[in-house]
Amino acid sequence: MHAEKAITEPVAKLGGDPAWLEEPCRPLHPRTGEPLDFIAQIPVPVGPADGFRMAYLFLSYEDYETGGMDPEDGEAVLVIQLGGRIPAFATVGPAGTRGRSLFAFDAEDEKVPVEFRIETRPVPEEQER
C-alpha cells in the first residue's frame, strides 16, 4: 500500500528512510564510497527472550543493475538491529550519512521517491503445512 506520509515507525515497508532501532549505520558502496540505496525494512521473527529486531536491506544501483554479482562484495548489505549485526564485508558511513531510497519516474522522467507499507497476514495453518 502506497504511503500517504512518511512511515517513521519500525514496521515492514519498502522505500522511504529507515526507522532505525539503534544508531543509524548506512552501508557505503565499496568502490565509490557512495551510500547504498535503502530498499526495505522487515521485522525479524525472534523468540520471546530475544526482543524485537528489524532487518534493513540496502543495494547499490548503477545503470539498472542492483546489488552486484557477488553476495559478499558489499554492493548488497542486510543490517540487523537490535544487536548490531553488520556483515564483515560491509563498509558503514559516518554518523549522519544519508542516501537514496526507492524511486519511480514521473511524467517528466524525473526520479520521485516512493514508500510503501507492507501489510502482512498470518498464513492459515493448513497452508503453512
N, CA, C and O atoms as a printed pandas DataFrame, in Angstrom:
     atom_number atom_name residue_name chain_id  residue_number  x_coord  y_coord  z_coord
0              1         N          MET        A               1    0.842   -1.175    0.000
1              2        CA          MET        A               1    0.000    0.000    0.000
2              3         C          MET        A               1    0.893    1.247    0.000
3              4         O          MET        A               1    1.769    1.381    0.854
4              5         N          HIS        A               2    0.673    2.149   -0.948
5              6        CA          HIS        A               2    1.446    3.381   -1.048
6              7         C          HIS        A               2    1.189    4.246    0.183
7              8         O          HIS        A               2    0.040    4.453    0.575
8              9         N          ALA        A               3    2.254    4.745    0.786
9             10        CA          ALA        A               3    2.135    5.560    1.993
10            11         C          ALA        A               3    1.788    7.003    1.637
11            12         O          ALA        A               3    2.412    7.603    0.762
12            13         N          GLU        A               4    0.797    7.546    2.316
13            14        CA          GLU        A               4    0.409    8.940    2.103
14            15         C          GLU        A               4    1.389    9.912    2.766
15            16         O          GLU        A               4    1.584   11.030    2.290
16            17         N          LYS        A               5    2.008    9.468    3.878
17            18        CA          LYS        A               5    3.013   10.283    4.563
18            19         C          LYS        A               5    4.156    9.365    4.969
19            20         O          LYS        A               5    4.018    8.142    4.940
20            21         N          ALA        A               6    5.275    9.950    5.344
21            22        CA          ALA        A               6    6.466    9.168    5.697
22            23         C          ALA        A               6    6.165    8.197    6.831
23            24         O          ALA        A               6    5.515    8.551    7.815
24            25         N          ILE        A               7    6.648    6.966    6.676
25            26        CA          ILE        A               7    6.486    5.952    7.709
26            27         C          ILE        A               7    7.741    5.989    8.573
27            28         O          ILE        A               7    8.835    5.675    8.104
28            29         N          THR        A               8    7.580    6.373    9.828
29            30        CA          THR        A               8    8.738    6.539   10.705
30            31         C          THR        A               8    8.782    5.505   11.826
31            32         O          THR        A               8    9.717    5.504   12.626
32            33         N          GLU        A               9    7.782    4.625   11.893
33            34        CA          GLU        A               9    7.787    3.610   12.937
34            35         C          GLU        A               9    8.419    2.317   12.413
35            36         O          GLU        A               9    8.493    2.107   11.202
36            37         N          PRO        A              10    8.872    1.455   13.323
37            38        CA          PRO        A              10    9.535    0.212   12.908
38            39         C          PRO        A              10    8.539   -0.855   12.454
39            40         O          PRO        A              10    8.208   -1.770   13.208
40            41         N          VAL        A              11    8.077   -0.728   11.236
41            42        CA          VAL        A              11    7.134   -1.671   10.630
42            43         C          VAL        A              11    7.695   -2.097    9.278
43            44         O          VAL        A              11    8.632   -1.476    8.774
44            45         N          ALA        A              12    7.137   -3.141    8.690
45            46        CA          ALA        A              12    7.586   -3.589    7.376
46            47         C          ALA        A              12    7.234   -2.537    6.323
47            48         O          ALA        A              12    6.093   -2.085    6.237
48            49         N          LYS        A              13    8.234   -2.157    5.525
49            50        CA          LYS        A              13    7.988   -1.169    4.471
50            51         C          LYS        A              13    9.046   -1.260    3.397
51            52         O          LYS        A              13   10.124   -1.816    3.608
52            53         N          LEU        A              14    8.727   -0.708    2.248
53            54        CA          LEU        A              14    9.650   -0.559    1.123
54            55         C          LEU        A              14    9.869    0.932    0.920
55            56         O          LEU        A              14    8.912    1.706    0.897
56            57         N          GLY        A              15   11.113    1.333    0.773
57            58        CA          GLY        A              15   11.417    2.726    0.474
58            59         C          GLY        A              15   11.338    3.649    1.675
59            60         O          GLY        A              15   11.186    3.215    2.816
60            61         N          GLY        A              16   11.446    4.945    1.379
61            62        CA          GLY        A              16   11.466    5.956    2.436
62            63         C          GLY        A              16   12.812    5.960    3.131
63            64         O          GLY        A              16   13.828    5.581    2.548
64            65         N          ASP        A              17   12.812    6.394    4.385
65            66        CA          ASP        A              17   14.023    6.384    5.206
66            67         C          ASP        A              17   13.911    5.270    6.233
67            68         O          ASP        A              17   12.814    4.990    6.718
68            69         N          PRO        A              18   15.017    4.634    6.572
69            70        CA          PRO        A              18   14.960    3.577    7.587
70            71         C          PRO        A              18   14.488    4.139    8.931
71            72         O          PRO        A              18   14.853    5.251    9.311
72            73         N          ALA        A              19   13.682    3.365    9.636
73            74        CA          ALA        A              19   13.287    3.697   11.008
74            75         C          ALA        A              19   14.198    2.850   11.905
75            76         O          ALA        A              19   13.843    1.736   12.292
76            77         N          TRP        A              20   15.352    3.385   12.223
77            78        CA          TRP        A              20   16.380    2.633   12.941
78            79         C          TRP        A              20   15.946    2.312   14.358
79            80         O          TRP        A              20   15.277    3.117   15.006
80            81         N          LEU        A              21   16.327    1.132   14.842
81            82        CA          LEU        A              21   16.087    0.747   16.233
82            83         C          LEU        A              21   17.263    1.156   17.112
83            84         O          LEU        A              21   17.098    1.355   18.315
84            85         N          GLU        A              22   18.454    1.284   16.517
85            86        CA          GLU        A              22   19.664    1.722   17.208
86            87         C          GLU        A              22   20.263    2.859   16.389
87            88         O          GLU        A              22   19.586    3.460   15.554
88            89         N          GLU        A              23   21.523    3.142   16.633
89            90        CA          GLU        A              23   22.192    4.189   15.877
90            91         C          GLU        A              23   22.144    3.879   14.382
91            92         O          GLU        A              23   22.354    2.730   13.994
92            93         N          PRO        A              24   21.873    4.877   13.532
93            94        CA          PRO        A              24   21.891    4.652   12.086
94            95         C          PRO        A              24   23.253    4.131   11.632
95            96         O          PRO        A              24   24.291    4.556   12.140
96            97         N          CYS        A              25   23.239    3.205   10.670
97            98        CA          CYS        A              25   24.503    2.677   10.132
98            99         C          CYS        A              25   24.306    2.372    8.650
99           100         O          CYS        A              25   24.100    1.225    8.254
100          101         N          ARG        A              26   24.373    3.422    7.851
101          102        CA          ARG        A              26   24.151    3.295    6.413
102          103         C          ARG        A              26   25.379    2.721    5.709
103          104         O          ARG        A              26   26.461    3.302    5.790
104          105         N          PRO        A              27   25.226    1.581    5.015
105          106        CA          PRO        A              27   26.352    1.000    4.278
106          107         C          PRO        A              27   26.731    1.859    3.069
107          108         O          PRO        A              27   25.902    2.554    2.480
108          109         N          LEU        A              28   28.022    1.780    2.726
109          110        CA          LEU        A              28   28.563    2.511    1.579
110          111         C          LEU        A              28   28.991    1.534    0.492
111          112         O          LEU        A              28   29.340    0.386    0.768
112          113         N          HIS        A              29   28.959    2.013   -0.749
113          114        CA          HIS        A              29   29.442    1.205   -1.870
114          115         C          HIS        A              29   30.944    1.020   -1.694
115          116         O          HIS        A              29   31.648    1.994   -1.427
116          117         N          PRO        A              30   31.458   -0.210   -1.837
117          118        CA          PRO        A              30   32.875   -0.457   -1.564
118          119         C          PRO        A              30   33.848    0.247   -2.514
119          120         O          PRO        A              30   34.984    0.518   -2.125
120          121         N          ARG        A              31   33.438    0.546   -3.736
121          122        CA          ARG        A              31   34.341    1.209   -4.694
122          123         C          ARG        A              31   34.164    2.720   -4.707
123          124         O          ARG        A              31   35.144    3.465   -4.716
124          125         N          THR        A              32   32.907    3.174   -4.707
125          126        CA          THR        A              32   32.659    4.608   -4.867
126          127         C          THR        A              32   32.563    5.363   -3.549
127          128         O          THR        A              32   32.766    6.577   -3.516
128          129         N          GLY        A              33   32.254    4.653   -2.453
129          130        CA          GLY        A              33   32.061    5.318   -1.165
130          131         C          GLY        A              33   30.709    5.990   -1.031
131          132         O          GLY        A              33   30.420    6.604   -0.004
132          133         N          GLU        A              34   29.866    5.881   -2.071
133          134        CA          GLU        A              34   28.517    6.468   -2.025
134          135         C          GLU        A              34   27.609    5.584   -1.162
135          136         O          GLU        A              34   27.787    4.367   -1.119
136          137         N          PRO        A              35   26.626    6.203   -0.467
137          138        CA          PRO        A              35   25.695    5.396    0.322
138          139         C          PRO        A              35   24.887    4.454   -0.577
139          140         O          PRO        A              35   24.455    4.841   -1.663
140          141         N          LEU        A              36   24.687    3.220   -0.116
141          142        CA          LEU        A              36   23.824    2.286   -0.836
142          143         C          LEU        A              36   22.380    2.758   -0.711
143          144         O          LEU        A              36   22.033    3.465    0.236
144          145         N          ASP        A              37   21.542    2.369   -1.662
145          146        CA          ASP        A              37   20.123    2.745   -1.650
146          147         C          ASP        A              37   19.368    1.889   -0.642
147          148         O          ASP        A              37   19.527    0.669   -0.606
148          149         N          PHE        A              38   18.540    2.542    0.181
149          150        CA          PHE        A              38   17.698    1.820    1.134
150          151         C          PHE        A              38   16.518    1.232    0.364
151          152         O          PHE        A              38   15.812    1.949   -0.346
152          153         N          ILE        A              39   16.310   -0.073    0.508
153          154        CA          ILE        A              39   15.244   -0.764   -0.200
154          155         C          ILE        A              39   14.070   -1.078    0.718
155          156         O          ILE        A              39   12.927   -0.753    0.398
156          157         N          ALA        A              40   14.345   -1.708    1.856
157          158        CA          ALA        A              40   13.238   -2.157    2.715
158          159         C          ALA        A              40   13.702   -2.361    4.142
159          160         O          ALA        A              40   14.890   -2.515    4.423
160          161         N          GLN        A              41   12.719   -2.358    5.039
161          162        CA          GLN        A              41   12.939   -2.800    6.411
162          163         C          GLN        A              41   11.860   -3.826    6.717
163          164         O          GLN        A              41   10.694   -3.647    6.366
164          165         N          ILE        A              42   12.271   -4.909    7.381
165          166        CA          ILE        A              42   11.368   -6.026    7.618
166          167         C          ILE        A              42   11.571   -6.527    9.038
167          168         O          ILE        A              42   12.699   -6.841    9.419
168          169         N          PRO        A              43   10.492   -6.612    9.846
169          170        CA          PRO        A              43   10.634   -7.182   11.188
170          171         C          PRO        A              43   11.133   -8.626   11.090
171          172         O          PRO        A              43   10.723   -9.381   10.208
172          173         N          VAL        A              44   12.016   -8.989   12.005
173          174        CA          VAL        A              44   12.597  -10.331   12.033
174          175         C          VAL        A              44   11.957  -11.102   13.184
175          176         O          VAL        A              44   12.038  -10.672   14.335
176          177         N          PRO        A              45   11.322  -12.237   12.888
177          178        CA          PRO        A              45   10.742  -13.032   13.972
178          179         C          PRO        A              45   11.842  -13.567   14.891
179          180         O          PRO        A              45   12.832  -14.131   14.426
180          181         N          VAL        A              46   11.659  -13.387   16.175
181          182        CA          VAL        A              46   12.608  -13.880   17.175
182          183         C          VAL        A              46   11.831  -14.495   18.324
183          184         O          VAL        A              46   10.614  -14.336   18.422
184          185         N          GLY        A              47   12.532  -15.188   19.179
185          186        CA          GLY        A              47   11.911  -15.771   20.357
186          187         C          GLY        A              47   11.584  -14.706   21.385
187          188         O          GLY        A              47   12.124  -13.602   21.327
188          189         N          PRO        A              48   10.689  -15.028   22.343
189          190        CA          PRO        A              48   10.274  -14.048   23.348
190          191         C          PRO        A              48   11.440  -13.448   24.143
191          192         O          PRO        A              48   11.391  -12.277   24.519
192          193         N          ALA        A              49   12.476  -14.230   24.399
193          194        CA          ALA        A              49   13.611  -13.732   25.179
194          195         C          ALA        A              49   14.518  -12.818   24.362
195          196         O          ALA        A              49   15.316  -12.076   24.935
196          197         N          ASP        A              50   14.409  -12.858   23.031
197          198        CA          ASP        A              50   15.309  -12.095   22.184
198          199         C          ASP        A              50   14.859  -10.672   21.907
199          200         O          ASP        A              50   15.661   -9.863   21.438
200          201         N          GLY        A              51   13.614  -10.340   22.177
201          202        CA          GLY        A              51   13.121   -9.000   21.920
202          203         C          GLY        A              51   12.748   -8.794   20.459
203          204         O          GLY        A              51   12.458   -9.751   19.741
204          205         N          PHE        A              52   12.759   -7.544   20.029
205          206        CA          PHE        A              52   12.335   -7.151   18.684
206          207         C          PHE        A              52   13.559   -6.860   17.836
207          208         O          PHE        A              52   14.517   -6.254   18.316
208          209         N          ARG        A              53   13.537   -7.290   16.569
209          210        CA          ARG        A              53   14.633   -6.990   15.635
210          211         C          ARG        A              53   14.060   -6.532   14.299
211          212         O          ARG        A              53   12.915   -6.825   13.957
212          213         N          MET        A              54   14.884   -5.812   13.563
213          214        CA          MET        A              54   14.498   -5.318   12.247
214          215         C          MET        A              54   15.663   -5.563   11.291
215          216         O          MET        A              54   16.821   -5.318   11.630
216          217         N          ALA        A              55   15.338   -6.054   10.082
217          218        CA          ALA        A              55   16.339   -6.224    9.033
218          219         C          ALA        A              55   16.184   -5.063    8.048
219          220         O          ALA        A              55   15.069   -4.725    7.652
220          221         N          TYR        A              56   17.294   -4.460    7.657
221          222        CA          TYR        A              56   17.315   -3.331    6.726
222          223         C          TYR        A              56   18.108   -3.753    5.499
223          224         O          TYR        A              56   19.267   -4.151    5.621
224          225         N          LEU        A              57   17.502   -3.674    4.320
225          226        CA          LEU        A              57   18.155   -4.088    3.083
226          227         C          LEU        A              57   18.613   -2.864    2.293
227          228         O          LEU        A              57   17.845   -1.935    2.045
228          229         N          PHE        A              58   19.892   -2.892    1.907
229          230        CA          PHE        A              58   20.495   -1.834    1.094
230          231         C          PHE        A              58   21.136   -2.468   -0.132
231          232         O          PHE        A              58   21.753   -3.529   -0.036
232          233         N          LEU        A              59   20.989   -1.820   -1.285
233          234        CA          LEU        A              59   21.575   -2.301   -2.532
234          235         C          LEU        A              59   22.224   -1.150   -3.276
235          236         O          LEU        A              59   21.823    0.006   -3.137
236          237         N          SER        A              60   23.234   -1.484   -4.070
237          238        CA          SER        A              60   23.778   -0.486   -4.987
238          239         C          SER        A              60   22.850   -0.429   -6.201
239          240         O          SER        A              60   22.144   -1.391   -6.504
240          241         N          TYR        A              61   22.866    0.690   -6.874
241          242        CA          TYR        A              61   22.054    0.844   -8.083
242          243         C          TYR        A              61   22.883    1.623   -9.090
243          244         O          TYR        A              61   23.083    2.829   -8.949
244          245         N          GLU        A              62   23.364    0.916  -10.110
245          246        CA          GLU        A              62   24.161    1.559  -11.146
246          247         C          GLU        A              62   23.686    1.067  -12.503
247          248         O          GLU        A              62   23.705   -0.134  -12.774
248          249         N          ASP        A              63   23.268    1.970  -13.338
249          250        CA          ASP        A              63   22.872    1.630  -14.706
250          251         C          ASP        A              63   21.912    0.433  -14.768
251          252         O          ASP        A              63   22.101   -0.494  -15.556
252          253         N          TYR        A              64   20.904    0.478  -13.935
253          254        CA          TYR        A              64   19.846   -0.549  -13.905
254          255         C          TYR        A              64   20.338   -1.911  -13.426
255          256         O          TYR        A              64   19.655   -2.915  -13.629
256          257         N          GLU        A              65   21.496   -1.963  -12.802
257          258        CA          GLU        A              65   21.971   -3.189  -12.159
258          259         C          GLU        A              65   21.953   -2.931  -10.658
259          260         O          GLU        A              65   22.483   -1.924  -10.189
260          261         N          THR        A              66   21.338   -3.848   -9.903
261          262        CA          THR        A              66   21.277   -3.664   -8.459
262          263         C          THR        A              66   21.970   -4.797   -7.732
263          264         O          THR        A              66   21.844   -5.964   -8.102
264          265         N          GLY        A              67   22.700   -4.439   -6.697
265          266        CA          GLY        A              67   23.254   -5.412   -5.785
266          267         C          GLY        A              67   24.491   -6.161   -6.199
267          268         O          GLY        A              67   24.965   -6.993   -5.426
268          269         N          GLY        A              68   25.040   -5.926   -7.352
269          270        CA          GLY        A              68   26.268   -6.598   -7.749
270          271         C          GLY        A              68   26.077   -8.073   -8.050
271          272         O          GLY        A              68   24.952   -8.573   -8.058
272          273         N          MET        A              69   27.158   -8.755   -8.293
273          274        CA          MET        A              69   27.113  -10.161   -8.688
274          275         C          MET        A              69   27.593  -11.106   -7.586
275          276         O          MET        A              69   27.258  -12.290   -7.608
276          277         N          ASP        A              70   28.355  -10.616   -6.646
277          278        CA          ASP        A              70   28.913  -11.444   -5.585
278          279         C          ASP        A              70   28.187  -11.115   -4.279
279          280         O          ASP        A              70   28.079   -9.942   -3.921
280          281         N          PRO        A              71   27.687  -12.127   -3.562
281          282        CA          PRO        A              71   26.930  -11.847   -2.343
282          283         C          PRO        A              71   27.743  -11.177   -1.236
283          284         O          PRO        A              71   27.163  -10.652   -0.285
284          285         N          GLU        A              72   29.063  -11.186   -1.339
285          286        CA          GLU        A              72   29.889  -10.560   -0.305
286          287         C          GLU        A              72   30.785   -9.451   -0.854
287          288         O          GLU        A              72   31.848   -9.182   -0.294
288          289         N          ASP        A              73   30.362   -8.803   -1.950
289          290        CA          ASP        A              73   31.184   -7.725   -2.498
290          291         C          ASP        A              73   30.848   -6.361   -1.900
291          292         O          ASP        A              73   31.492   -5.367   -2.237
292          293         N          GLY        A              74   29.847   -6.299   -1.016
293          294        CA          GLY        A              74   29.498   -5.037   -0.364
294          295         C          GLY        A              74   28.504   -4.197   -1.130
295          296         O          GLY        A              74   28.165   -3.100   -0.686
296          297         N          GLU        A              75   28.017   -4.678   -2.278
297          298        CA          GLU        A              75   27.041   -3.921   -3.058
298          299         C          GLU        A              75   25.608   -4.261   -2.656
299          300         O          GLU        A              75   24.662   -3.625   -3.121
300          301         N          ALA        A              76   25.449   -5.261   -1.793
301          302        CA          ALA        A              76   24.157   -5.621   -1.207
302          303         C          ALA        A              76   24.435   -5.927    0.262
303          304         O          ALA        A              76   25.257   -6.789    0.575
304          305         N          VAL        A              77   23.756   -5.225    1.159
305          306        CA          VAL        A              77   24.032   -5.389    2.584
306          307         C          VAL        A              77   22.710   -5.482    3.340
307          308         O          VAL        A              77   21.793   -4.691    3.119
308          309         N          LEU        A              78   22.633   -6.471    4.243
309          310        CA          LEU        A              78   21.491   -6.629    5.142
310          311         C          LEU        A              78   21.993   -6.356    6.550
311          312         O          LEU        A              78   22.836   -7.085    7.074
312          313         N          VAL        A              79   21.463   -5.290    7.161
313          314        CA          VAL        A              79   21.822   -4.895    8.525
314          315         C          VAL        A              79   20.686   -5.325    9.440
315          316         O          VAL        A              79   19.514   -5.136    9.113
316          317         N          ILE        A              80   21.033   -5.907   10.593
317          318        CA          ILE        A              80   20.003   -6.297   11.557
318          319         C          ILE        A              80   20.244   -5.561   12.859
319          320         O          ILE        A              80   21.360   -5.528   13.379
320          321         N          GLN        A              81   19.166   -4.965   13.380
321          322        CA          GLN        A              81   19.181   -4.308   14.684
322          323         C          GLN        A              81   17.991   -4.858   15.475
323          324         O          GLN        A              81   17.022   -5.234   14.815
324          325         N          LEU        A              82   17.951   -4.941   16.652
325          326        CA          LEU        A              82   18.868   -4.729   17.742
326          327         C          LEU        A              82   19.926   -5.811   17.713
327          328         O          LEU        A              82   19.684   -6.928   17.255
328          329         N          GLY        A              83   21.066   -5.476   18.191
329          330        CA          GLY        A              83   22.136   -6.442   18.245
330          331         C          GLY        A              83   23.310   -6.099   17.353
331          332         O          GLY        A              83   24.352   -6.747   17.450
332          333         N          GLY        A              84   23.183   -5.104   16.488
333          334        CA          GLY        A              84   24.304   -4.612   15.701
334          335         C          GLY        A              84   24.897   -5.592   14.715
335          336         O          GLY        A              84   26.116   -5.632   14.546
336          337         N          ARG        A              85   24.067   -6.382   14.062
337          338        CA          ARG        A              85   24.600   -7.347   13.099
338          339         C          ARG        A              85   24.835   -6.666   11.752
339          340         O          ARG        A              85   23.908   -6.381   10.994
340          341         N          ILE        A              86   26.106   -6.421   11.495
341          342        CA          ILE        A              86   26.522   -5.817   10.239
342          343         C          ILE        A              86   27.534   -6.779    9.620
343          344         O          ILE        A              86   28.505   -7.142   10.283
344          345         N          PRO        A              87   27.339   -7.199    8.378
345          346        CA          PRO        A              87   28.283   -8.146    7.771
346          347         C          PRO        A              87   29.709   -7.601    7.763
347          348         O          PRO        A              87   29.931   -6.402    7.590
348          349         N          ALA        A              88   30.666   -8.500    7.953
349          350        CA          ALA        A              88   32.076   -8.107    7.999
350          351         C          ALA        A              88   32.537   -7.445    6.707
351          352         O          ALA        A              88   33.456   -6.627    6.733
352          353         N          PHE        A              89   31.914   -7.783    5.571
353          354        CA          PHE        A              89   32.332   -7.217    4.289
354          355         C          PHE        A              89   31.746   -5.825    4.035
355          356         O          PHE        A              89   32.115   -5.172    3.059
356          357         N          ALA        A              90   30.842   -5.369    4.897
357          358        CA          ALA        A              90   30.169   -4.075    4.693
358          359         C          ALA        A              90   31.028   -2.923    5.200
359          360         O          ALA        A              90   31.739   -3.046    6.198
360          361         N          THR        A              91   30.947   -1.802    4.490
361          362        CA          THR        A              91   31.556   -0.554    4.919
362          363         C          THR        A              91   30.418    0.372    5.325
363          364         O          THR        A              91   29.489    0.589    4.547
364          365         N          VAL        A              92   30.480    0.915    6.529
365          366        CA          VAL        A              92   29.407    1.769    7.041
366          367         C          VAL        A              92   29.881    3.214    7.077
367          368         O          VAL        A              92   31.006    3.509    7.479
368          369         N          GLY        A              93   28.990    4.112    6.646
369          370        CA          GLY        A              93   29.318    5.531    6.624
370          371         C          GLY        A              93   29.313    6.145    8.010
371          372         O          GLY        A              93   28.803    5.544    8.956
372          373         N          PRO        A              94   29.873    7.333    8.139
373          374        CA          PRO        A              94   29.886    8.019    9.434
374          375         C          PRO        A              94   28.473    8.441    9.843
375          376         O          PRO        A              94   27.557    8.455    9.021
376          377         N          ALA        A              95   28.311    8.780   11.109
377          378        CA          ALA        A              95   27.017    9.237   11.623
378          379         C          ALA        A              95   26.473   10.344   10.728
379          380         O          ALA        A              95   27.210   11.229   10.293
380          381         N          GLY        A              96   25.188   10.279   10.465
381          382        CA          GLY        A              96   24.535   11.291    9.637
382          383         C          GLY        A              96   24.544   10.989    8.149
383          384         O          GLY        A              96   23.985   11.758    7.366
384          385         N          THR        A              97   25.168    9.881    7.736
385          386        CA          THR        A              97   25.200    9.525    6.317
386          387         C          THR        A              97   23.781    9.242    5.837
387          388         O          THR        A              97   23.061    8.454    6.449
388          389         N          ARG        A              98   23.385    9.875    4.758
389          390        CA          ARG        A              98   22.065    9.667    4.170
390          391         C          ARG        A              98   22.259    9.279    2.713
391          392         O          ARG        A              98   23.311    9.529    2.126
392          393         N          GLY        A              99   21.239    8.669    2.142
393          394        CA          GLY        A              99   21.332    8.263    0.749
394          395         C          GLY        A              99   19.959    8.157    0.135
395          396         O          GLY        A              99   18.958    8.566    0.723
396          397         N          ARG        A             100   19.930    7.599   -1.061
397          398        CA          ARG        A             100   18.659    7.448   -1.780
398          399         C          ARG        A             100   17.878    6.265   -1.239
399          400         O          ARG        A             100   18.355    5.451   -0.448
400          401         N          SER        A             101   16.631    6.229   -1.727
401          402        CA          SER        A             101   15.744    5.118   -1.424
402          403         C          SER        A             101   15.088    4.695   -2.726
403          404         O          SER        A             101   15.550    5.063   -3.807
404          405         N          LEU        A             102   14.015    3.926   -2.628
405          406        CA          LEU        A             102   13.287    3.541   -3.838
406          407         C          LEU        A             102   12.729    4.773   -4.525
407          408         O          LEU        A             102   12.419    5.772   -3.877
408          409         N          PHE        A             103   12.604    4.694   -5.834
409          410        CA          PHE        A             103   12.046    5.811   -6.587
410          411         C          PHE        A             103   11.286    5.295   -7.792
411          412         O          PHE        A             103   11.451    4.152   -8.220
412          413         N          ALA        A             104   10.458    6.163   -8.323
413          414        CA          ALA        A             104    9.742    5.906   -9.571
414          415         C          ALA        A             104   10.052    7.091  -10.482
415          416         O          ALA        A             104   10.635    8.085  -10.051
416          417         N          PHE        A             105    9.655    6.971  -11.738
417          418        CA          PHE        A             105    9.841    8.081  -12.671
418          419         C          PHE        A             105    8.499    8.752  -12.905
419          420         O          PHE        A             105    7.495    8.078  -13.137
420          421         N          ASP        A             106    8.479   10.090  -12.845
421          422        CA          ASP        A             106    7.241   10.820  -13.096
422          423         C          ASP        A             106    7.068   11.068  -14.603
423          424         O          ASP        A             106    7.845   10.557  -15.410
424          425         N          ALA        A             107    6.056   11.847  -14.977
425          426        CA          ALA        A             107    5.738   12.104  -16.386
426          427         C          ALA        A             107    6.886   12.797  -17.126
427          428         O          ALA        A             107    7.032   12.638  -18.338
428          429         N          GLU        A             108    7.705   13.574  -16.388
429          430        CA          GLU        A             108    8.855   14.265  -16.993
430          431         C          GLU        A             108   10.128   13.422  -16.920
431          432         O          GLU        A             108   11.216   13.932  -17.186
432          433         N          ASP        A             109   10.009   12.141  -16.565
433          434        CA          ASP        A             109   11.128   11.210  -16.450
434          435         C          ASP        A             109   12.090   11.596  -15.333
435          436         O          ASP        A             109   13.278   11.280  -15.392
436          437         N          GLU        A             110   11.570   12.282  -14.313
437          438        CA          GLU        A             110   12.364   12.641  -13.136
438          439         C          GLU        A             110   12.143   11.590  -12.052
439          440         O          GLU        A             110   11.056   11.023  -11.940
440          441         N          LYS        A             111   13.186   11.333  -11.248
441          442        CA          LYS        A             111   13.074   10.379  -10.150
442          443         C          LYS        A             111   12.253   10.980   -9.009
443          444         O          LYS        A             111   12.498   12.105   -8.573
444          445         N          VAL        A             112   11.277   10.207   -8.538
445          446        CA          VAL        A             112   10.415   10.626   -7.441
446          447         C          VAL        A             112   10.488    9.547   -6.359
447          448         O          VAL        A             112   10.220    8.379   -6.640
448          449         N          PRO        A             113   10.851    9.923   -5.116
449          450        CA          PRO        A             113   10.907    8.916   -4.052
450          451         C          PRO        A             113    9.533    8.289   -3.810
451          452         O          PRO        A             113    8.506    8.962   -3.901
452          453         N          VAL        A             114    9.533    6.989   -3.499
453          454        CA          VAL        A             114    8.288    6.285   -3.177
454          455         C          VAL        A             114    8.494    5.486   -1.888
455          456         O          VAL        A             114    9.614    5.121   -1.531
456          457         N          GLU        A             115    7.383    5.230   -1.208
457          458        CA          GLU        A             115    7.399    4.474    0.035
458          459         C          GLU        A             115    6.109    3.673    0.123
459          460         O          GLU        A             115    5.027    4.184   -0.165
460          461         N          PHE        A             116    6.234    2.408    0.525
461          462        CA          PHE        A             116    5.075    1.519    0.595
462          463         C          PHE        A             116    5.065    0.767    1.916
463          464         O          PHE        A             116    6.087    0.222    2.331
464          465         N          ARG        A             117    3.924    0.735    2.572
465          466        CA          ARG        A             117    3.739   -0.079    3.770
466          467         C          ARG        A             117    3.486   -1.509    3.321
467          468         O          ARG        A             117    2.726   -1.747    2.382
468          469         N          ILE        A             118    4.120   -2.453    3.987
469          470        CA          ILE        A             118    3.894   -3.867    3.714
470          471         C          ILE        A             118    2.933   -4.387    4.769
471          472         O          ILE        A             118    3.246   -4.388    5.960
472          473         N          GLU        A             119    1.780   -4.821    4.336
473          474        CA          GLU        A             119    0.806   -5.365    5.272
474          475         C          GLU        A             119    0.851   -6.885    5.182
475          476         O          GLU        A             119    0.672   -7.466    4.111
476          477         N          THR        A             120    1.089   -7.504    6.307
477          478        CA          THR        A             120    1.182   -8.959    6.337
478          479         C          THR        A             120   -0.011   -9.548    7.085
479          480         O          THR        A             120   -0.606   -8.903    7.948
480          481         N          ARG        A             121   -0.339  -10.769    6.738
481          482        CA          ARG        A             121   -1.402  -11.503    7.416
482          483         C          ARG        A             121   -0.875  -12.883    7.772
483          484         O          ARG        A             121   -0.078  -13.459    7.032
484          485         N          PRO        A             122   -1.321  -13.413    8.911
485          486        CA          PRO        A             122   -0.881  -14.774    9.250
486          487         C          PRO        A             122   -1.357  -15.771    8.192
487          488         O          PRO        A             122   -2.443  -15.630    7.630
488          489         N          VAL        A             123   -0.536  -16.763    7.938
489          490        CA          VAL        A             123   -0.882  -17.815    6.990
490          491         C          VAL        A             123   -1.738  -18.850    7.728
491          492         O          VAL        A             123   -1.351  -19.305    8.804
492          493         N          PRO        A             124   -2.893  -19.229    7.172
493          494        CA          PRO        A             124   -3.695  -20.270    7.829
494          495         C          PRO        A             124   -2.858  -21.540    8.017
495          496         O          PRO        A             124   -2.022  -21.881    7.180
496          497         N          GLU        A             125   -3.102  -22.228    9.134
497          498        CA          GLU        A             125   -2.291  -23.392    9.480
498          499         C          GLU        A             125   -2.238  -24.442    8.375
499          500         O          GLU        A             125   -1.187  -25.038    8.141
500          501         N          GLU        A             126   -3.362  -24.678    7.692
501          502        CA          GLU        A             126   -3.360  -25.687    6.630
502          503         C          GLU        A             126   -2.443  -25.284    5.461
503          504         O          GLU        A             126   -1.858  -26.153    4.815
504          505         N          GLN        A             127   -2.312  -23.998    5.188
505          506        CA          GLN        A             127   -1.394  -23.551    4.145
506          507         C          GLN        A             127    0.047  -23.599    4.612
507          508         O          GLN        A             127    0.951  -23.889    3.829
508          509         N          GLU        A             128    0.260  -23.314    5.881
509          510        CA          GLU        A             128    1.605  -23.342    6.453
510          511         C          GLU        A             128    2.240  -24.712    6.318
511          512         O          GLU        A             128    3.430  -24.829    6.028
512          513         N          ARG        A             129    1.433  -25.760    6.533
513          514        CA          ARG        A             129    1.941  -27.129    6.400
514          515         C          ARG        A             129    2.310  -27.406    4.972
515          516         O          ARG        A             129    2.759  -28.507    4.653
